[in-house]
Amino acid sequence: MEVPAGLSARKESSALPTAAALPSGSQPATPVQITVLKAQGLKTIKSNVSVTLVHVEYNGVILGESSKTDVLPNGTANYNFMTSFESSPNGPNSLDDIAQKPVLLTVVEVLQKEKKQKEKTVPLGQAVVDLLPLLQGQCSFKVSAPLYAVPASPLESLHPEAKGGLEVAVCTKEPLLSATQFANGNLLSITLEAAYSVPEAFAATGPLQNYMACLQVPAAEEKEFPLLFKNGILKLAGEKEPLPRPKKWPLANIMAPGALSIPNSFIVGGPYDDEDGELNKREDREFRIQAESMKRIVWDTERRCYLDPAAVAILQKRITECQYWPVEVCRMSVASSSKGKTSKADKGDEDKQIFFHGVAYVNMVPLLCPGVKQIRGAFRVFAYQDSEVFEKTKSQHSVFRDLRTQIGLPKEESCTSGISTPPSRAVPSKTQKEDKEKLTRDKDSSRRMSSAPKIQLSDATVETENVTYLSLDGQQYVEAGTFLMMEIKLDKALVPKRLREELTRRVKQMIPPRAPLPPRTAGAKKAVEDYHNRVTSIAVAILSEYHELFGKQLPDQGVIDHQTLEEQKRQLNFELNSSGKYFAFKEQLKYAVVKIVREKYLKTTAFESQEQLQAFLSELYVYLVDQMHIALNQLLSEEAASPTPLSRTTEEQLWLFAHEAEVNKDYKLASLYHQQRVAQDQHNIQYWLDYGAFCLLLEETTKAQECFQQALSLDPHHIQSLLLCGIVSVMLQHYEEAEIFFEDACCLEPSNIVAWTLSGLFYELQNNNIQAEIAFREAKKLAKERSIPEAAVGEGGKKHISAGCVRSPSPGPEECLPERVPDGSADKLPEVLELACVAPGEEATAPEAAPKAPSPGSALGQSPCTIFMKAVEFLMKVNAIQFVHRALAHELLSLQGDPSCAYYLVLAQTSLLREDLSKCEECLHEAVRIDCMNPNVWAQKGHLCYLKRDFSDAKECYERTISFLEDAADMHFVYLRLGSIYLEEKEYGRAKQTYLLACKNSASCLTWLGVGIACYRLEEMVEAEDALSEANALNNTNAEVWGYLTLICLQGGRQLEAEQCYKYTVKLGLRNDALLREIRAAQQRFGSPAS
């Protein structure tokens, strides 16, 4: 709509407040020079244009116009017109004006004058030049401003696209901002897009109405200045507003509609759940979609203001003191033209009145979060009442009271204040009286009114009973569900976000430096020794091949004749060549020879001639043969010591043994296995993380911190190490360090859902709810981008080696039982299950690395998990139970319906950690009710029954788990426990098969021990001894293995071996009393001297 009558461009400029930044002292004015170089594409606007001139205007003041210029045939007109205006902080052209007001350029066509008539001019097109670059540190810039056609009449409809252009240069002799202003100042821009779901009383028919909104922005020296949005356009129901669409200048003196668009500034929209305001929840989506296509008021206007350093400080202070800022909205009748001169004041009283006074509360606190520069969202509109506004925003009066001169209010009138003067002070119109009666009869039908009562200045002497009357029209906003779409944007964040380099530097500072590893010595002597060792090892291997082919030649058999020796040599050469072993031996020797060439002969470059190469090869050959003879003579002259057998345990097995020791509460042995893994490869990050997670299990937080920091020192960019360092810092109450770790993780990998979720949990722990909400929103946004409902399931990962693996690709938890599973007893079962059911089973090289199939062992089941359940999965792997409870609480709050099966499974696990078996049983009952086909539910229920010594029900649950086509996550543990139940019930055949399945999936000492026990009870002594030997090879410190080997040797009459096995059984401290009594009975029966 047009601006109300009586407001010229100059008036609007002068009525608005001056700069937001009021300097402490006067500063000289700075001239801003505008040069219009040329116009292009004029013929596209009007084909027969011949002579034009350009008219320059700024801030309502005409700066000048160029001389008449002929238009060239290609539509170009060269003006080269220069003009200027002065900008000063205290003057009319302040920094605030530079920020929000463009230079207006009007191309005017000069018509050929007829005889005795004045020369006529017609506006042809308009363009605007944004002066914002002058506040961004530039002293000069050049633009090609789009030129939009001016309609010949108000009824003419033009295409909004530009048809020409003006080439304009802008420059100043010195920057408008000082170095301090530029570094510490800021630019605030506020865009009011639209008001949706407006009251039904808003109608396009009847008197013209001006829909307005306004808010106050703090300035320096405790002052405030208002930003007013006028002339909102009421649009009826229909299509939605297009996206993206340009933002508009807050100007009223532009004749070309297209020139109202701000160059390169658009409203782009976005998903509702990414917004910062209200109505961004899932349940609001349908209402938002419907409201956007219904009746609405559209502004699409952007207002800017410059904030000097003092104003920026005030802005931060105001936001800290009061998080909600009021944005007032209202409707005002536009004065109609009147012929009578005496009716002007009456029209002001009658038509310039504020109706439908409402207020929206914008939460500004997100702008105090590091790196946040923008707030955009929907904000509900409520009826304006002074008491409520003051309570929420500390604002004592309406902003429209200060703007009554701009919006045409008489001085004695203002806006809603919460209490109204008696209606007799103002005489409502006839329509207003009718509406008032209708409001009194039926408040619920108020949204269908055509207008509302007039609102006047508050009066302290008025009775409170008038408050209800006053808020009736504003209450329609609440009943209609009206909301504003707004964007508040800063050029620079109020609280700068730490840079990635700074975060990395801070992380390195928090990790203590460690002494570098000693350098490897690789001199000539070492190279020769390596060559000797290699020759010796190859000679031993060849001798072994000879013995396999021809057997060992004993001394008493005499000397082998030469012909036989040559035949054996030929056969040996054939065997070595045909099997590829000759080539393998040669490859083994090659590296040792290369070291001799480099270290002893110092040859590292190519030879200059072939003769030099042959000479060197001859010398090298002689030397190598001599050294070979020396090595062989040393081998044959003395009996070589038996080589130490290579370890058969792999990294996965070591982790499994460590986990078994954890289950058996043998933490000393578990620590030893973890240390062995670290000793094998001190540069393996995962080994250190596993060791640290084990320390968390023991609540040795400081030691865990050392392990995680060591992992982080190996790779400062390792996300999982950063998160774990942050977690232990929280446990140690080192909150500043924790914030650095979490922030660095999110900065290094912005797409990591777990990192953002854990950051949100940390900020919530610090009562920083705004930062927490931002982090959670980012995590949900990432999950949505991956087309997974609030989750990141199936982001890749490695296949489970076994169930229940907490932090590694190793097999899952086991426990020992009397006779059934070694070194265990019933009183240890609760602790065993704590560890067994704590977490899923796979290697987590990063928090995002999850199995493609959901990890049921982590209690996530097979349904898509939320971001909080994804965090729970990671936290359970590393025994960070403190964070697990917070994540579960959020999971419960975020659910739209009943909790999921995954939630109940995790809750059951946490209940077991507290040994609350009744609570665990309740959770598993709900999980079975939700998903009775989930094998993990039945596996967990089997564990619970097993702990309660209800072996019958446990057996049924385990058998049901095995019967599913899909395995549970902790199948290894299911096999072990089911096998122990079969042994207890003397179903030895089924026990043997069950333990063999466990061996197939993930063999360990305990699985082979179970096979050995079952075979022994089946009197399959050979198979039993083989299985127990395999168990002994994997762990030769298990007393029960030695105990059963003792029984087998006694059964076989091998008294000496039985005695040795029994000694190891006693030495290792067998705690299975039943087995010990059986061994002693067998010793007495077979007459063993050890008895």
MIVEX-223507 format. One record per residue (C-alpha): x, y, z. Coordinates in steps of 0.5 Angstrom, whole numbers, padded with zeros to 4 digits, always signed. Layout:
XYZ...
END
This chain:
+0000+0000+0000+0002+0007-0001+0005+0011+0005+0000+0015+0009-0002+0022+0006+0002+0028+0008+0009+0024+0009+0014+0026+0003+0020+0022+0002+0024+0028+0006+0019+0027+0012+0020+0020+0013+0028+0021+0013+0027+0026+0018+0022+0023+0022+0026+0017+0023+0032+0017+0029+0039+0018+0027+0045+0014+0027+0045+0008+0032+0052+0010+0033+0052+0016+0037+0059+0018+0037+0062+0022+0044+0065+0028+0040+0063+0031+0033+0067+0029+0027+0068+0032+0020+0063+0030+0015+0066+0026+0009+0064+0027+0002+0061+0021-0002+0062+0022-0009+0057+0019-0014+0059+0018-0021+0053+0016-0026+0058+0013-0032+0053+0011-0037+0046+0007-0038+0045+0001-0042+0039-0002-0045+0035+0004-0046+0032+0001-0052+0029-0005-0049+0025+0000-0044+0022+0004-0050+0024+0003-0057+0024+0010-0059+0027+0014-0054+0032+0019-0056+0034+0024-0051+0035+0022-0043+0038+0025-0037+0039+0022-0030+0036+0024-0024+0040+0023-0017+0037+0023-0010+0039+0021-0004+0035+0021+0003+0030+0025+0000+0034+0030-0002+0035+0031-0010+0043+0031-0011+0042+0034-0018+0041+0031-0025+0045+0031-0031+0045+0034-0038+0041+0032-0043+0044+0026-0047+0043+0023-0053+0041+0015-0053+0046+0011-0058+0043+0006-0063+0045+0001-0059+0041+0004-0053+0047+0007-0049+0047+0014-0046+0054+0016-0043+0052+0021-0038+0059+0022-0034+0055+0026-0029+0058+0027-0022+0055+0029-0016+0056+0028-0008+0053+0029-0001+0056+0029+0006+0056+0024+0011+0057+0025+0018+0055+0022+0024+0051+0028+0027+0048+0030+0020+0042+0028+0016+0046+0023+0012+0049+0019+0018+0052+0012+0018+0045+0009+0020+0042+0012+0013+0048+0010+0009+0046+0003+0012+0039+0003+0010+0038+0008+0005+0040+0007-0002+0042+0012-0008+0036+0013-0012+0037+0014-0020+0032+0016-0024+0033+0016-0032+0028+0021-0035+0026+0021-0042+0026+0029-0045+0021+0029-0050+0021+0034-0056+0018+0040-0055+0013+0043-0060+0012+0050-0061+0011+0055-0056+0011+0049-0051+0015+0048-0045+0020+0042-0045+0016+0035-0043+0020+0030-0039+0017+0023-0037+0020+0018-0032+0023+0012-0036+0026+0008-0031+0029+0007-0024+0035+0004-0021+0038+0004-0014+0045+0003-0011+0046+0000-0004+0052+0004+0000+0053-0002+0004+0060-0003+0002+0062+0004+0005+0061+0001+0012+0064-0006+0010+0071-0003+0009+0071+0000+0002+0073+0007+0000+0070+0006-0007+0066+0001-0011+0063+0000-0018+0056-0003-0020+0052-0004-0025+0045-0003-0022+0039-0006-0025+0034-0001-0029+0027-0002-0028+0022+0001-0032+0017+0006-0029+0010+0005-0031+0006+0010-0035+0000+0009-0031-0002+0006-0024-0006+0001-0028+0000-0001-0032+0003-0008-0030+0010-0009-0032+0015-0015-0032+0019-0015-0025+0025-0016-0029+0030-0011-0030+0031-0009-0038+0037-0004-0037+0042-0002-0033+0046+0004-0030+0054+0004-0029+0055+0007-0023+0062+0009-0019+0062+0011-0011+0068+0013-0008+0070+0017-0001+0077+0020+0000+0077+0017+0007+0073+0011+0010+0067+0012+0013+0069+0008+0019+0075+0009+0023+0079+0003+0025+0076+0002+0031+0069+0002+0029+0070-0002+0023+0074-0008+0028+0069-0007+0034+0062-0004+0030+0057-0009+0027+0051-0008+0022+0044-0011+0024+0039-0012+0019+0032-0014+0021+0027-0017+0016+0020-0018+0017+0017-0023+0012+0010-0024+0013+0004-0025+0019+0001-0031+0017-0006-0034+0020-0009-0027+0021-0015-0025+0024-0022-0026+0020-0023-0019+0021-0018-0017+0017-0021-0016+0010-0019-0013+0003-0026-0009+0003-0028-0003+0006-0023+0003+0008-0016+0003+0007-0011+0000+0012-0004+0001+0014-0001-0006+0017+0005-0004+0021+0010-0007+0026+0016-0004+0030+0021-0006+0035+0026-0002+0038+0034-0003+0038+0039-0001+0043+0044+0005+0041+0049+0008+0045+0049+0012+0051+0043+0008+0054+0038+0010+0048+0034+0006+0043+0031+0008+0036+0025+0004+0033+0025+0000+0027+0018+0001+0023+0015-0003+0018+0009+0000+0015+0005-0001+0009+0004-0009+0010+0000-0012+0004-0006-0016+0006-0006-0022+0001-0012-0027+0001-0012-0034+0001-0008-0037-0005-0002-0040-0007+0004-0039-0002+0009-0034-0003+0015-0036-0008+0022-0038-0005+0027-0035-0006+0024-0028-0007+0028-0021-0006+0028-0017+0000+0025-0010-0001+0027-0003+0001+0023+0001+0006+0022+0007+0001+0016+0010-0001+0018+0015-0006+0020+0009-0012+0016+0009-0018+0019+0003-0021+0016-0003-0017+0022-0007-0019+0027-0002-0016+0024-0004-0009+0028-0010-0009+0035-0010-0005+0040-0013-0010+0043-0020-0008+0038-0020-0002+0033-0026-0002+0029-0029+0003+0030-0037+0002+0026-0040+0007+0028-0047+0010+0026-0053+0014+0021-0051+0020+0026-0055+0025+0032-0051+0023+0028-0045+0025+0030-0041+0032+0023-0039+0034+0017-0042+0035+0012-0047+0032+0018-0051+0029+0016-0058+0032+0013-0064+0028+0006-0062+0031+0006-0055+0028+0008-0057+0021+0001-0058+0018-0001-0052+0021+0005-0048+0018+0003-0051+0011-0004-0049+0012-0003-0042+0014+0002-0040+0009-0003-0041+0003-0009-0037+0007-0010-0030+0008-0004-0026+0010+0000-0020+0011+0006-0019+0007+0012-0014+0008+0018-0017+0006+0022-0011+0008+0029-0011+0011+0031-0005+0015+0039-0004+0017+0042+0000+0022+0050+0001+0024+0052-0001+0031+0058+0003+0034+0062-0001+0039+0059+0002+0045+0052+0000+0042+0054-0007+0041+0056-0007+0048+0049-0004+0050+0046-0010+0045+0050-0015+0049+0048-0012+0056+0041-0012+0054+0040-0019+0051+0043-0021+0057+0039-0017+0062+0032-0019+0058+0032-0025+0053+0025-0023+0050+0025-0017+0046+0018-0014+0044+0016-0014+0036+0009-0010+0036+0004-0010+0031-0002-0006+0029-0007-0004+0024-0009+0003+0023-0014+0007+0018-0011+0011+0012-0014+0018+0012-0018+0019+0006-0018+0025+0002-0022+0031+0004-0025+0037+0001-0026+0041+0008-0020+0045+0011-0023+0044+0018-0024+0037+0018-0017+0035+0018-0016+0034+0025-0022+0031+0026-0020+0026+0020-0014+0025+0025-0018+0023+0031-0022+0019+0027-0018+0015+0022-0011+0015+0025-0012+0010+0031-0009+0004+0033-0013-0003+0032-0011-0010+0033-0005-0008+0037-0001-0015+0039+0006-0016+0041+0011-0022+0039+0016-0024+0044+0023-0026+0040+0028-0030+0044+0035-0026+0043+0039-0030+0047+0042-0035+0041+0045-0029+0039+0050-0029+0045+0052-0036+0043+0059-0037+0040+0059-0036+0032+0051-0035+0032+0050-0029+0027+0042-0030+0025+0036-0031+0028+0030-0033+0024+0023-0036+0025+0016-0036+0027+0014-0032+0033+0007-0032+0036+0003-0026+0036-0001-0024+0043-0005-0019+0045-0001-0013+0048-0002-0011+0055+0003-0007+0059+0004-0011+0065+0005-0018+0061+0010-0014+0056+0014-0011+0062+0014-0018+0066+0017-0021+0060+0021-0015+0056+0022-0010+0062+0019-0005+0056+0015+0000+0060+0011+0003+0054+0009+0002+0047+0014+0004+0042+0008+0006+0038+0007+0012+0043+0014+0015+0040+0012+0014+0033+0006+0017+0033+0008+0023+0029+0011+0018+0023+0004+0014+0023+0000+0020+0024-0003+0019+0031-0005+0026+0035-0001+0027+0041-0006+0026+0046-0007+0019+0043-0003+0013+0043-0003+0005+0043-0005+0000+0048-0002+0000+0055-0006-0005+0058-0011-0001+0061-0016+0004+0057-0019+0010+0059-0027+0010+0059-0030+0009+0052-0033+0016+0053-0027+0020+0051-0027+0018+0044-0033+0017+0040-0033+0010+0036-0036+0010+0029-0042+0007+0028-0039+0000+0025-0034+0000+0031-0040+0001+0036-0044-0005+0033-0037-0009+0033-0037-0007+0040-0044-0010+0042-0042-0016+0038-0036-0017+0042-0040-0016+0049-0045-0022+0046-0040-0027+0044-0033-0027+0045-0032-0033+0041-0034-0030+0035-0029-0024+0035-0025-0027+0030-0030-0026+0025-0031-0018+0026-0030-0013+0021-0026-0008+0026-0025-0007+0033-0025-0002+0038-0021+0004+0038-0015+0004+0043-0013+0010+0047-0007+0012+0051-0007+0009+0058-0009+0012+0064-0007+0010+0071-0014+0012+0074-0018+0008+0070-0021+0002+0073-0018-0005+0072-0025-0008+0069-0023-0004+0063-0017-0009+0061-0022-0014+0058-0025-0009+0054-0018-0006+0051-0015-0013+0049-0021-0016+0046-0019-0014+0039-0012-0016+0040-0014-0023+0043-0016-0025+0036-0009-0026+0034-0009-0031+0040-0015-0034+0037-0013-0034+0030-0006-0037+0032-0003-0031+0028+0005-0031+0028+0010-0027+0025+0016-0029+0020+0022-0025+0022+0030-0025+0021+0035-0022+0025+0042-0022+0022+0048-0019+0025+0054-0018+0020+0059-0021+0025+0057-0025+0031+0057-0022+0038+0061-0028+0041+0066-0030+0036+0067-0037+0035+0074-0040+0036+0078-0042+0030+0079-0049+0028+0087-0047+0029+0086-0044+0036+0082-0050+0038+0087-0055+0035+0093-0051+0039+0089-0051+0045+0088-0058+0045+0095-0059+0044+0097-0055+0050+0092-0059+0054+0096-0066+0052+0103-0066+0056+0108-0067+0051+0112-0074+0051+0119-0076+0050+0120-0078+0043+0122-0085+0041+0129-0087+0041+0132-0087+0034+0133-0093+0030+0140-0095+0030+0142-0098+0023+0150-0098+0022+0154-0103+0018+0155-0107+0024+0147-0108+0025+0147-0109+0017+0152-0115+0018+0148-0118+0024+0142-0118+0020+0145-0121+0014+0147-0127+0019+0141-0128+0022+0137-0128+0016+0142-0133+0013+0141-0137+0019+0134-0137+0019+0134-0140+0012+0139-0145+0013+0134-0148+0019+0128-0148+0014+0132-0151+0009+0134-0157+0014+0127-0158+0016+0125-0159+0009+0131-0164+0008+0128-0167+0014+0121-0168+0012+0124-0171+0005+0129-0176+0007+0128-0176+0015+0134-0175+0020+0141-0178+0019+0143-0181+0025+0150-0181+0027+0151-0189+0027+0148-0190+0020+0154-0188+0017+0156-0183+0012+0151-0182+0006+0155-0184-0001+0156-0178-0006+0151-0181-0011+0145-0181-0006+0147-0174-0004+0147-0171-0011+0140-0175-0012+0137-0172-0005+0140-0165-0007+0137-0165-0014+0130-0167-0010+0131-0162-0005+0132-0157-0011+0126-0159-0014+0122-0159-0008+0124-0152-0006+0123-0149-0014+0116-0153-0015+0113-0150-0008+0116-0143-0009+0120-0143-0003+0126-0142-0006+0123-0135-0009+0121-0134-0002+0128-0135+0001+0131-0131-0004+0126-0125-0002+0127-0126+0005+0135-0125+0004+0134-0119-0001+0132-0114+0004+0139-0116+0008+0143-0115+0002+0140-0108+0001+0142-0106+0008+0149-0108+0007+0150-0105+0000+0147-0098+0003+0150-0098+0010+0157-0102+0009+0159-0100+0002+0155-0093+0002+0152-0094-0005+0145-0091-0006+0146-0088-0013+0146-0091-0020+0153-0093-0023+0156-0089-0028+0158-0095-0033+0157-0103-0033+0164-0104-0032+0163-0101-0025+0157-0105-0024+0160-0111-0025+0166-0110-0021+0162-0108-0015+0158-0114-0016+0164-0119-0016+0166-0115-0009+0160-0116-0006+0159-0123-0008+0165-0125-0005+0164-0121+0001+0157-0124+0002+0159-0131+0001+0164-0130+0006+0159-0128+0011+0155-0134+0009+0160-0139+0011+0161-0135+0018+0154-0135+0019+0153-0143+0018+0159-0145+0022+0157-0141+0028+0150-0145+0027+0153-0152+0026+0159-0151+0031+0154-0150+0037+0147-0153+0038+0143-0147+0037+0138-0145+0042+0130-0147+0041+0127-0141+0038+0122-0137+0042+0115-0140+0039+0111-0134+0035+0105-0132+0039+0099-0135+0036+0094-0129+0039+0092-0124+0035+0090-0117+0037+0082-0119+0037+0084-0125+0041+0088-0121+0046+0082-0116+0046+0077-0122+0048+0082-0125+0053+0082-0118+0056+0074-0118+0056+0073-0124+0059+0078-0122+0065+0073-0116+0066+0067-0121+0066+0071-0125+0071+0072-0119+0075+0080-0121+0074+0082-0114+0073+0089-0115+0074+0089-0120+0068+0085-0116+0064+0089-0110+0065+0095-0114+0063+0092-0116+0056+0090-0109+0055+0098-0107+0056+0100-0113+0052+0096-0110+0046+0099-0103+0047+0106-0106+0047+0104-0109+0041+0103-0103+0037+0104-0096+0041+0101-0092+0035+0095-0096+0035+0089-0091+0037+0084-0096+0038+0088-0100+0043+0089-0094+0047+0082-0092+0047+0080-0099+0049+0085-0099+0055+0082-0092+0057+0075-0095+0057+0077-0101+0061+0079-0096+0066+0073-0092+0066+0070-0099+0068+0074-0099+0074+0072-0091+0075+0080-0090+0074+0078-0083+0071+0085-0080+0071+0088-0086+0068+0083-0086+0063+0084-0079+0061+0092-0081+0060+0090-0086+0055+0085-0082+0051+0090-0076+0051+0095-0081+0049+0091-0083+0043+0089-0076+0042+0097-0074+0041+0098-0079+0036+0092-0076+0032+0090-0069+0034+0084-0070+0029+0081-0076+0032+0074-0075+0033+0073-0080+0038+0079-0079+0042+0077-0071+0042+0070-0074+0045+0073-0078+0050+0077-0073+0053+0071-0068+0053+0067-0074+0057+0073-0075+0062+0074-0068+0063+0067-0067+0065+0067-0073+0070+0074-0069+0073+0070-0063+0073+0074-0059+0068+0069-0056+0064+0073-0051+0060+0077-0056+0058+0071-0061+0056+0068-0055+0052+0075-0054+0048+0075-0062+0046+0067-0062+0044+0068-0055+0040+0074-0058+0037+0070-0064+0035+0064-0061+0032+0069-0056+0028+0073-0062+0025+0068-0066+0023+0061-0062+0022+0057-0068+0020+0058-0072+0026+0052-0073+0029+0055-0076+0036+0059-0070+0036+0054-0065+0036+0049-0069+0041+0054-0070+0046+0056-0063+0045+0049-0061+0047+0049-0066+0053+0055-0062+0055+0052-0055+0055+0045-0057+0058+0050-0060+0064+0052-0053+0064+0045-0050+0064+0047-0047+0057+0040-0049+0054+0041-0044+0048+0047-0047+0046+0045-0054+0048+0039-0053+0043+0043-0051+0037+0047-0057+0038+0041-0062+0038+0038-0058+0032+0045-0059+0028+0045-0066+0030+0037-0067+0028+0039-0063+0021+0045-0068+0020+0040-0074+0021+0035-0071+0017+0040-0070+0011+0041-0077+0011+0034-0079+0010+0034-0082+0017+0029-0080+0022+0033-0076+0027+0038-0082+0027+0044-0084+0023+0043-0091+0023+0047-0095+0018+0053-0090+0017+0058-0096+0015+0062-0100+0019+0065-0107+0020+0062-0113+0021+0061-0116+0028+0066-0121+0030+0062-0123+0036+0056-0121+0040+0057-0116+0046+0063-0113+0043+0064-0106+0047+0069-0102+0044+0073-0107+0039+0072-0112+0034+0073-0117+0039+0068-0123+0041+0063-0121+0046+0063-0122+0054+0063-0129+0057+0063-0131+0064+0065-0137+0068+0061-0142+0072+0062-0148+0076+0064-0154+0072+0060-0150+0066+0064-0144+0065+0071-0143+0068+0073-0139+0074+0066-0137+0076+0060-0138+0081+0053-0136+0082+0055-0130+0086+0059-0126+0080+0053-0127+0075+0050-0120+0077+0057-0116+0075+0058-0121+0069+0052-0119+0066+0053-0111+0067+0059-0112+0063+0056-0117+0058+0050-0113+0056+0053-0106+0057+0055-0105+0050+0055-0107+0042+0060-0111+0039+0064-0107+0034+0070-0103+0033+0069-0096+0033+0074-0092+0030+0070-0086+0030+0063-0085+0033+0060-0085+0027+0062-0092+0025+0056-0096+0026+0054-0103+0023+0050-0103+0017+0045-0107+0021+0043-0104+0027+0047-0106+0033+0042-0110+0038+0047-0111+0043+0047-0104+0044+0040-0104+0046+0038-0100+0039+0034-0106+0037+0032-0106+0029+0028-0100+0029+0032-0093+0027+0035-0090+0033+0034-0082+0034+0040-0078+0035+0040-0079+0043+0040-0087+0042+0046-0086+0037+0049-0082+0042+0047-0088+0047+0050-0093+0043+0057-0090+0043+0057-0088+0050+0055-0095+0052+0061-0097+0048+0066-0093+0053+0063-0094+0059+0061-0087+0060+0054-0088+0064+0054-0081+0067+0052-0079+0060+0048-0085+0058+0042-0083+0063+0042-0076+0060+0041-0078+0053+0036-0083+0055+0032-0077+0059+0032-0073+0052+0030-0079+0048+0024-0080+0053+0022-0073+0052+0023-0073+0044+0019-0079+0043+0012-0077+0040+0009-0083+0042+0011-0089+0047+0018-0091+0048+0021-0095+0043+0024-0102+0044+0031-0100+0043+0029-0095+0049+0027-0100+0054+0033-0105+0052+0038-0099+0054+0034-0098+0060+0034-0105+0062+0042-0105+0061+0043-0099+0066+0038-0102+0071+0043-0108+0071+0048-0104+0072+0045-0102+0079+0043-0109+0080+0036-0107+0080+0033-0114+0077+0026-0112+0078+0026-0105+0074+0030-0109+0069+0025-0114+0068+0019-0109+0067+0023-0106+0062+0024-0112+0058+0017-0114+0059+0015-0107+0055+0021-0109+0050+0017-0116+0049+0011-0113+0048+0013-0108+0043+0017-0112+0039+0017-0120+0040+0021-0122+0034+0027-0118+0036+0032-0123+0038+0036-0118+0042+0030-0118+0047+0030-0125+0048+0037-0125+0049+0037-0120+0054+0031-0123+0058+0035-0130+0058+0041-0126+0061+0036-0123+0066+0033-0130+0068+0040-0133+0068+0042-0128+0073+0036-0130+0077+0038-0137+0077+0032-0139+0073+0035-0143+0069+0029-0146+0066+0027-0140+0063+0034-0138+0061+0034-0144+0057+0028-0142+0054+0030-0135+0052+0036-0137+0049+0034-0143+0045+0029-0138+0042+0034-0133+0041+0038-0138+0037+0032-0140+0033+0031-0133+0030+0034-0132+0022+0038-0126+0025+0043-0127+0030+0043-0123+0036+0048-0118+0037+0051-0122+0043+0051-0129+0040+0057-0131+0043+0055-0130+0050+0048-0133+0049+0052-0139+0047+0057-0140+0053+0051-0139+0058+0046-0144+0054+0052-0149+0054+0053-0148+0061+0046-0150+0062+0046-0156+0058+0052-0158+0062+0048-0157+0068+0043-0161+0066+0047-0166+0063+0045-0165+0056+0053-0166+0054+0051-0167+0047+0047-0161+0046+0053-0157+0050+0058-0160+0046+0054-0157+0039+0053-0150+0043+0060-0149+0045+0063-0151+0038+0058-0146+0035+0061-0141+0040+0068-0143+0037+0066-0142+0030+0064-0135+0031+0069-0133+0036+0074-0138+0039+0077-0137+0046+0080-0141+0052+0073-0141+0055+0069-0144+0049+0074-0149+0048+0074-0151+0055+0066-0152+0054+0068-0157+0048+0073-0160+0053+0068-0161+0059+0062-0164+0054+0067-0169+0051+0070-0171+0057+0063-0172+0060+0061-0176+0054+0068-0180+0055+0071-0178+0048+0077-0177+0051+0081-0176+0045+0077-0170+0043+0077-0167+0050+0084-0167+0050+0085-0164+0043+0079-0158+0045+0083-0157+0052+0090-0157+0049+0087-0151+0044+0084-0148+0050+0091-0148+0054+0094-0146+0048+0090-0139+0048+0091-0138+0055+0096-0143+0059+0094-0140+0066+0087-0142+0066+0087-0147+0072+0080-0151+0070+0084-0153+0063+0089-0156+0067+0084-0159+0072+0081-0163+0066+0087-0164+0063+0089-0168+0070+0083-0172+0069+0084-0174+0062+0091-0176+0064+0089-0180+0070+0084-0184+0065+0089-0185+0060+0094-0188+0065+0099-0182+0064+0101-0181+0071+0107-0177+0070+0103-0172+0065+0097-0172+0070+0102-0170+0076+0105-0164+0072+0098-0162+0070+0096-0162+0077+0101-0158+0080+0099-0153+0075+0092-0153+0077+0094-0152+0084+0099-0147+0083+0094-0143+0079+0089-0143+0084+0083-0147+0082+0077-0144+0085+0072-0150+0083+0071-0154+0089+0067-0159+0085+0072-0160+0080+0078-0160+0085+0074-0166+0089+0073-0170+0083+0081-0169+0081+0083-0172+0088+0078-0178+0088+0081-0180+0081+0088-0179+0084+0086-0184+0089+0082-0189+0085+0088-0189+0080+0094-0188+0085+0097-0182+0083+0103-0180+0088+0100-0173+0088+0094-0175+0092
END
